[in-house]
Amino acid sequence: MADVTDVNRGVSGGANRGVNSGVIGGVNRGSAGANLPVLRGHNAALVLDLLRTAGEGGISRLELAERTGLTPQAVSKITARLRAEGMAAEAGRRASTGGKPRTVLRLVPSAAHAVGLHLDRDELTAVLVDLAGTPVAVRRVPFDLGAGAERVIEAAAVQVDAVRAAAVRSGTVRGDAVRGDAVRGDAVRGGAGRTRVDSLQAGLGVGAPFGVGEPLGVGEPLGVGVAMPGPLDHVTGVPRRVTGFPQWDGFPLREALAARLQLPVVLDKDTNAAALGLAPRGPGDSFVYLHLGTGLGAGLVLGGTLHRGARTGAGEFGHQVIQLDGPLCECGNRGCIEALCLAAVARGDLAEAARVLGAGAANLVGLLDIDRVLLGGRTIAAHEERFVRGVGAVVAERARGTGIPVAAAEGGAHPVAEGAAQLVLAPVFRHRRGAELG
């Protein structure tokens, strides 16, 4: 029997209790449900995940039972609770092969939201997404990652407030949901609709991994996902010697942001966040996402699992040395792919930049036997066709006839920030998927 101890067990750490500790990983690594009261949160997460993937067309209770392995009675209880709490709604009726037509249910995306932050070296992007992962508000502002911890944290907090306020103005989120000091009282904490978010964090099993000290108010984000350049430690939420910004080494950024925002926070590398957001979008269990912007890095999904490495050190793609005694890189080494690629971009030699990037991509294909290569980041977006063609040509030449596709990453306009929000949403929908990808 699966170990269920961690499902409803908090982990100490205030507003961040257990967010990055992997407590969701101890529950039934398969996708089948379990008819035990202690797994109520796990089973509801499975049902929610199926409601989400069914889309607007919905899914019937019978199909939910068949696909989760739960009894029809268990599914009825879960879906009744989800409907009562505003998480699910009827999506019409479907003809049955016998008996009365089946009622189909769908997810209500606006029932809850998450914030994603991309802390780039020179720009901050904040997005508020609904349960379906659709952005409902976006902010992008100039930013200096080297301005010092206090100013960076304050800038992040301002943009979290701003993106939430934008959602209020658009009518996406109720006005009493913004956490500012003027509305942190009973209007937020004691509202009639509070049960819905309480259930997401507790009754649906999210209370254990997110473990906030007090329940969130109506419409408040489930948490804030933060993505930034590495290296960093995803488990502890602490940056290491970020390339170009070594002053971040050892600073408890996740804890500091959680204290300032009074929300759960999860921290990961920008490339990992983007890969997480891309993982459900396309075919193939193994791919690499190469991000070229102010730096160069990789997000790796291997066998359907986001691969961070034991110390979140995997994916430091830009600091492979491919030219011995080459130009000095900001990491301290010489001849790194990042230094060579960024130098080519700076002098306008996009063909050379694509050739260098392609050489690194081909190395990954040969080393990891991945299914596809996805390209993203500001520099790629500005010259998408040239990079896809150039990188693809090098990979094709060196991949020895295996036909590995190279393409621009699909998805939203802000893949890193949207992926950061997925770091928060992944555990809501399925404990297994949350453990593997989030």
C-alpha positions as CSV (number, residue, x, y, z in Angstrom):
1,M,0.0,0.0,0.0
2,A,1.2,3.5,-0.8
3,D,2.7,5.5,2.1
4,V,0.1,8.2,2.8
5,T,1.7,9.7,5.9
6,D,2.8,12.8,4.1
7,V,-0.5,13.6,2.4
8,N,-1.9,15.6,5.2
9,R,1.2,16.2,7.2
10,G,2.6,19.8,7.4
11,V,6.3,20.5,7.4
12,S,7.6,23.3,9.5
13,G,8.5,26.6,7.9
14,G,5.8,29.2,8.3
15,A,4.2,30.4,5.1
16,N,6.4,28.0,3.0
17,R,5.8,24.9,5.0
18,G,6.6,22.0,2.7
19,V,6.2,23.8,-0.6
20,N,9.5,22.6,-2.0
21,S,10.0,19.6,0.2
22,G,8.4,17.0,-2.0
23,V,5.8,15.9,0.6
24,I,3.4,15.2,-2.2
25,G,5.7,12.5,-3.6
26,G,4.8,9.8,-1.1
27,V,1.4,9.2,-2.5
28,N,0.7,6.4,-5.0
29,R,3.1,7.0,-7.8
30,G,0.5,5.7,-10.3
31,S,-2.6,7.6,-11.4
32,A,-5.2,5.4,-9.8
33,G,-7.2,6.6,-6.9
34,A,-7.6,5.1,-3.5
35,N,-10.8,4.6,-1.5
36,L,-9.4,5.6,1.9
37,P,-10.5,8.6,3.8
38,V,-6.9,9.7,4.4
39,L,-6.4,10.0,0.7
40,R,-9.4,12.3,0.1
41,G,-7.1,15.1,-1.0
42,H,-5.2,12.8,-3.4
43,N,-8.4,11.5,-5.0
44,A,-9.9,14.9,-5.4
45,A,-6.6,16.1,-7.1
46,L,-7.0,13.2,-9.5
47,V,-10.5,14.2,-10.3
48,L,-9.6,17.8,-10.7
49,D,-6.8,16.9,-13.1
50,L,-9.2,15.0,-15.3
51,L,-11.7,17.8,-15.2
52,R,-9.0,20.2,-16.3
53,T,-7.8,18.0,-19.2
54,A,-11.4,17.4,-20.4
55,G,-11.7,21.2,-21.1
56,E,-15.0,22.8,-21.8
57,G,-16.5,19.6,-23.2
58,G,-16.4,18.1,-19.7
59,I,-16.3,14.5,-18.5
60,S,-19.0,12.3,-16.9
61,R,-18.8,10.8,-13.4
62,L,-18.7,7.3,-15.0
63,E,-15.6,8.2,-17.0
64,L,-14.0,9.7,-13.9
65,A,-14.6,6.5,-12.0
66,E,-13.1,4.4,-14.9
67,R,-10.0,6.6,-15.3
68,T,-9.2,7.0,-11.6
69,G,-10.1,3.5,-10.4
70,L,-12.4,5.1,-7.7
71,T,-15.8,3.7,-7.0
72,P,-18.8,5.6,-8.5
73,Q,-19.9,6.5,-5.0
74,A,-16.5,8.0,-4.2
75,V,-16.5,10.0,-7.4
76,S,-20.1,11.3,-6.7
77,K,-19.0,12.5,-3.2
78,I,-15.9,14.2,-4.6
79,T,-17.7,15.9,-7.5
80,A,-20.6,17.0,-5.2
81,R,-18.1,18.7,-2.9
82,L,-16.3,20.3,-5.9
83,R,-19.6,21.6,-7.2
84,A,-20.7,23.0,-3.8
85,E,-17.3,24.8,-3.5
86,G,-17.5,26.3,-7.0
87,M,-14.7,24.2,-8.4
88,A,-16.8,22.3,-10.9
89,A,-20.0,22.9,-12.8
90,E,-22.3,21.1,-15.2
91,A,-21.2,21.2,-18.8
92,G,-24.4,19.7,-20.3
93,R,-25.5,16.1,-21.0
94,R,-24.2,13.4,-23.1
95,A,-26.1,10.6,-24.8
96,S,-25.9,7.3,-23.1
97,T,-25.8,3.9,-24.6
98,G,-28.5,2.9,-22.2
99,G,-30.6,4.7,-19.6
100,K,-30.8,8.4,-19.1
101,P,-28.3,10.8,-20.6
102,R,-25.1,11.4,-18.5
103,T,-24.4,14.7,-16.9
104,V,-20.9,15.9,-17.7
105,L,-18.9,18.2,-15.5
106,R,-16.1,20.7,-16.2
107,L,-13.6,22.6,-14.2
108,V,-14.3,26.2,-13.2
109,P,-11.0,27.9,-14.0
110,S,-11.8,31.1,-12.2
111,A,-12.2,29.3,-8.9
112,A,-8.6,30.0,-7.9
113,H,-5.5,31.6,-9.2
114,A,-1.7,31.5,-8.9
115,V,1.0,34.1,-9.5
116,G,4.1,33.5,-11.5
117,L,7.2,35.8,-11.4
118,H,10.1,35.8,-13.7
119,L,13.0,37.6,-12.2
120,D,15.3,38.1,-15.2
121,R,18.6,40.1,-15.0
122,D,17.0,43.2,-16.4
123,E,13.3,42.6,-16.5
124,L,10.5,41.4,-14.1
125,T,7.4,39.7,-15.5
126,A,4.4,38.9,-13.3
127,V,1.4,36.9,-14.4
128,L,-1.8,35.8,-12.7
129,V,-3.2,32.6,-14.1
130,D,-6.4,30.7,-13.4
131,L,-6.7,27.0,-12.7
132,A,-6.5,26.2,-16.4
133,G,-3.1,28.0,-16.6
134,T,-4.6,30.8,-18.7
135,P,-3.1,34.3,-17.9
136,V,-5.7,36.7,-16.7
137,A,-3.3,39.6,-16.0
138,V,0.3,40.3,-16.9
139,R,2.9,43.0,-15.9
140,R,6.3,43.4,-17.3
141,V,8.7,46.1,-16.0
142,P,12.4,47.0,-16.1
143,F,14.3,45.4,-13.2
144,D,17.8,45.0,-11.8
145,L,18.5,41.7,-10.3
146,G,21.7,43.2,-8.8
147,A,20.0,46.0,-7.0
148,G,20.2,44.2,-3.7
149,A,17.9,41.8,-1.9
150,E,15.7,44.3,-0.2
151,R,14.9,46.3,-3.4
152,V,14.4,43.1,-5.4
153,I,12.0,41.7,-2.8
154,E,10.1,45.0,-2.7
155,A,9.9,45.2,-6.5
156,A,8.5,41.7,-6.7
157,A,5.9,42.4,-4.0
158,V,4.8,45.6,-5.9
159,Q,4.3,43.6,-9.1
160,V,2.4,40.8,-7.3
161,D,0.0,43.4,-5.9
162,A,-0.2,45.2,-9.3
163,V,-1.1,42.0,-11.3
164,R,-3.7,41.1,-8.7
165,A,-5.1,44.6,-8.8
166,A,-5.3,44.4,-12.6
167,A,-7.3,41.2,-12.3
168,V,-9.7,43.0,-9.9
169,R,-10.2,45.8,-12.3
170,S,-11.0,43.4,-15.1
171,G,-13.5,41.6,-12.9
172,T,-11.5,38.3,-12.9
173,V,-11.0,38.4,-9.2
174,R,-13.3,39.8,-6.6
175,G,-12.2,43.2,-5.2
176,D,-12.1,42.1,-1.6
177,A,-9.5,39.5,-2.5
178,V,-6.5,41.8,-2.8
179,R,-4.3,41.4,0.2
180,G,-3.4,45.0,0.9
181,D,-3.5,46.2,4.5
182,A,-6.8,47.9,3.9
183,V,-8.5,44.6,3.1
184,R,-6.8,42.1,5.2
185,G,-9.5,42.1,7.8
186,D,-12.8,40.2,8.1
187,A,-13.8,41.1,4.5
188,V,-11.1,38.8,3.3
189,R,-10.6,36.3,6.1
190,G,-14.3,35.7,7.0
191,G,-16.1,36.0,3.6
192,A,-18.8,33.6,2.8
193,G,-16.8,32.2,-0.2
194,R,-13.7,31.4,1.8
195,T,-14.6,27.7,1.9
196,R,-13.6,27.3,-1.7
197,V,-10.0,28.3,-1.2
198,D,-9.8,26.5,2.2
199,S,-10.8,23.3,0.4
200,L,-8.2,23.7,-2.2
201,Q,-5.5,24.0,0.4
202,A,-6.8,21.5,2.9
203,G,-9.7,19.3,1.8
204,L,-8.2,18.8,-1.6
205,G,-4.8,17.9,-0.2
206,V,-3.0,21.1,-1.0
207,G,-3.0,22.2,2.6
208,A,-0.2,19.8,3.4
209,P,2.3,20.8,0.7
210,F,1.5,24.5,0.9
211,G,0.9,24.6,4.7
212,V,0.1,28.2,5.2
213,G,-0.4,29.3,8.7
214,E,-3.9,30.7,8.1
215,P,-6.4,30.0,5.3
216,L,-6.3,32.3,2.3
217,G,-9.2,34.7,1.6
218,V,-11.7,34.6,-1.3
219,G,-9.9,34.7,-4.6
220,E,-6.4,35.1,-3.1
221,P,-3.7,33.3,-5.0
222,L,-2.8,29.8,-3.9
223,G,0.8,30.9,-3.9
224,V,3.6,32.6,-5.9
225,G,6.0,30.7,-8.1
226,V,9.3,32.5,-8.7
227,A,11.7,31.7,-11.5
228,M,15.2,33.3,-11.8
229,P,18.6,32.5,-13.3
230,G,20.6,29.8,-11.6
231,P,22.4,28.1,-10.1
232,L,20.1,27.8,-7.1
233,D,18.8,25.2,-4.7
234,H,15.1,24.4,-5.4
235,V,14.6,22.4,-2.2
236,T,15.8,25.1,0.2
237,G,14.7,28.1,-2.0
238,V,18.2,29.6,-1.8
239,P,20.1,31.0,-4.9
240,R,23.8,30.1,-5.3
241,R,26.3,32.1,-7.3
242,V,24.0,33.4,-10.0
243,T,26.0,34.1,-13.1
244,G,26.9,37.8,-13.0
245,F,25.3,38.3,-9.6
246,P,27.4,36.3,-7.1
247,Q,26.0,38.4,-4.2
248,W,22.9,36.2,-4.2
249,D,24.9,33.2,-3.0
250,G,23.2,31.8,0.1
251,F,20.5,34.4,0.5
252,P,17.1,32.8,1.7
253,L,15.1,34.3,-1.1
254,R,12.1,32.0,-0.9
255,E,11.6,32.6,2.8
256,A,12.1,36.3,2.5
257,L,9.6,36.7,-0.3
258,A,7.1,34.5,1.6
259,A,7.4,36.7,4.7
260,R,7.0,39.9,2.6
261,L,4.0,38.5,0.6
262,Q,2.4,36.5,3.3
263,L,1.8,33.8,0.7
264,P,3.4,30.4,0.0
265,V,6.3,30.8,-2.4
266,V,8.2,28.2,-4.5
267,L,11.5,29.1,-6.2
268,D,13.1,27.4,-9.2
269,K,15.4,28.2,-12.1
270,D,13.9,30.0,-15.1
271,T,14.6,27.2,-17.5
272,N,13.0,24.6,-15.2
273,A,9.9,26.7,-14.8
274,A,9.5,27.1,-18.6
275,A,10.0,23.4,-19.1
276,L,7.4,22.6,-16.5
277,G,4.9,24.8,-18.4
278,L,5.7,23.2,-21.7
279,A,5.6,19.6,-20.6
280,P,1.9,19.0,-21.0
281,R,1.8,20.8,-24.4
282,G,3.4,18.4,-26.8
283,P,4.2,14.9,-27.7
284,G,7.3,13.0,-26.5
285,D,8.4,12.2,-23.0
286,S,11.9,13.6,-23.2
287,F,12.8,17.1,-24.5
288,V,15.2,20.0,-23.8
289,Y,14.1,23.6,-23.6
290,L,16.9,26.0,-24.5
291,H,16.4,29.5,-23.3
292,L,18.4,32.3,-24.9
293,G,17.9,35.8,-23.4
294,T,20.2,37.7,-21.1
295,G,21.8,34.3,-20.5
296,L,21.6,30.8,-21.8
297,G,20.3,27.7,-20.0
298,A,18.3,24.5,-20.4
299,G,15.3,22.9,-18.9
300,L,15.3,19.1,-19.1
301,V,12.3,16.8,-19.2
302,L,13.5,13.2,-19.2
303,G,11.0,10.3,-19.4
304,G,8.2,12.7,-18.5
305,T,10.0,14.0,-15.4
306,L,11.5,17.5,-14.9
307,H,15.1,16.7,-14.2
308,R,16.7,19.1,-11.7
309,G,19.5,17.0,-10.3
310,A,20.2,16.4,-6.7
311,R,21.2,20.1,-6.1
312,T,19.1,21.7,-8.9
313,G,22.3,21.8,-10.8
314,A,21.1,20.1,-14.0
315,G,20.5,22.3,-17.0
316,E,23.5,24.7,-16.6
317,F,23.8,24.3,-20.3
318,G,25.3,27.7,-21.0
319,H,28.5,26.8,-19.1
320,Q,29.6,23.9,-21.1
321,V,33.1,24.6,-22.3
322,I,33.3,24.0,-26.0
323,Q,36.4,26.2,-26.9
324,L,39.4,25.6,-24.7
325,D,41.1,28.9,-23.8
326,G,38.2,30.7,-25.4
327,P,36.8,34.1,-24.2
328,L,36.2,34.6,-20.5
329,C,32.7,33.9,-19.3
330,E,31.0,35.6,-16.4
331,C,31.0,32.3,-14.6
332,G,34.8,32.4,-14.5
333,N,35.5,29.7,-17.1
334,R,36.6,30.3,-20.6
335,G,35.0,29.2,-23.9
336,C,31.5,28.6,-22.5
337,I,28.6,28.2,-24.9
338,E,26.9,31.2,-23.3
339,A,29.9,33.5,-23.7
340,L,30.3,32.5,-27.3
341,C,26.6,32.7,-28.2
342,L,25.9,36.0,-26.5
343,A,29.1,37.5,-28.1
344,A,27.8,36.5,-31.5
345,V,24.4,37.9,-30.9
346,A,26.0,41.2,-29.6
347,R,27.9,41.7,-32.9
348,G,24.9,40.8,-35.0
349,D,26.2,37.5,-36.2
350,L,23.0,35.4,-35.7
351,A,24.2,32.6,-38.0
352,E,27.2,32.0,-35.7
353,A,25.0,32.3,-32.6
354,A,22.7,29.6,-34.0
355,R,25.6,27.5,-35.0
356,V,27.1,27.6,-31.4
357,L,23.7,26.9,-29.9
358,G,23.2,24.1,-32.3
359,A,26.5,22.5,-31.3
360,G,25.4,22.5,-27.7
361,A,21.9,21.1,-28.6
362,A,23.5,18.3,-30.6
363,N,25.7,17.4,-27.7
364,L,22.5,17.1,-25.5
365,V,20.8,15.0,-28.1
366,G,23.7,12.6,-28.3
367,L,24.2,12.5,-24.5
368,L,20.5,12.1,-23.4
369,D,18.8,10.7,-26.5
370,I,16.0,13.2,-26.2
371,D,13.0,13.4,-28.5
372,R,12.9,17.0,-29.4
373,V,14.6,20.4,-28.9
374,L,12.5,23.5,-28.1
375,L,13.9,27.0,-28.3
376,G,12.7,30.1,-26.4
377,G,13.7,33.3,-24.7
378,R,13.8,36.9,-25.9
379,T,16.6,36.5,-28.4
380,I,15.0,33.5,-30.0
381,A,11.6,35.2,-30.2
382,A,13.1,38.2,-32.0
383,H,14.7,35.9,-34.6
384,E,12.7,32.7,-34.4
385,E,13.0,31.5,-38.0
386,R,16.8,32.0,-38.2
387,F,17.5,30.2,-34.9
388,V,15.2,27.3,-35.6
389,R,16.7,26.8,-39.0
390,G,20.3,27.3,-37.9
391,V,20.1,25.1,-34.8
392,G,18.1,22.5,-36.7
393,A,20.7,22.3,-39.4
394,V,23.5,21.6,-36.9
395,V,21.4,19.0,-34.9
396,A,20.4,17.3,-38.2
397,E,24.1,17.1,-39.3
398,R,25.3,15.7,-36.0
399,A,22.3,13.5,-34.9
400,R,23.3,10.8,-37.4
401,G,19.9,10.4,-39.1
402,T,17.8,10.2,-36.1
403,G,15.6,13.1,-37.2
404,I,15.3,15.0,-33.9
405,P,12.9,18.0,-34.5
406,V,13.9,21.5,-33.5
407,A,11.1,24.0,-33.0
408,A,10.2,27.2,-31.2
409,A,8.5,26.5,-27.9
410,E,4.8,26.8,-28.1
411,G,2.6,28.2,-25.3
412,G,2.1,31.7,-23.9
413,A,4.0,34.9,-24.5
414,H,5.7,34.7,-21.1
415,P,6.7,31.0,-20.8
416,V,9.0,31.4,-17.8
417,A,6.5,33.4,-15.7
418,E,3.6,31.1,-16.7
419,G,5.8,28.1,-15.9
420,A,6.5,29.6,-12.5
421,A,2.8,29.7,-11.8
422,Q,2.6,26.0,-12.8
423,L,5.0,25.3,-9.9
424,V,2.1,26.3,-7.6
425,L,-0.7,24.7,-9.6
426,A,0.9,21.3,-10.3
427,P,0.2,19.8,-6.8
428,V,-3.4,21.0,-6.9
429,F,-4.3,18.7,-9.8
430,R,-2.4,15.5,-9.2
431,H,0.0,14.6,-6.5
432,R,2.0,12.3,-8.8
433,R,2.3,14.9,-11.5
434,G,3.1,17.6,-9.0
435,A,5.9,15.5,-7.5
436,E,7.3,14.6,-10.9
437,L,7.1,18.0,-12.7
438,G,6.6,20.5,-9.9
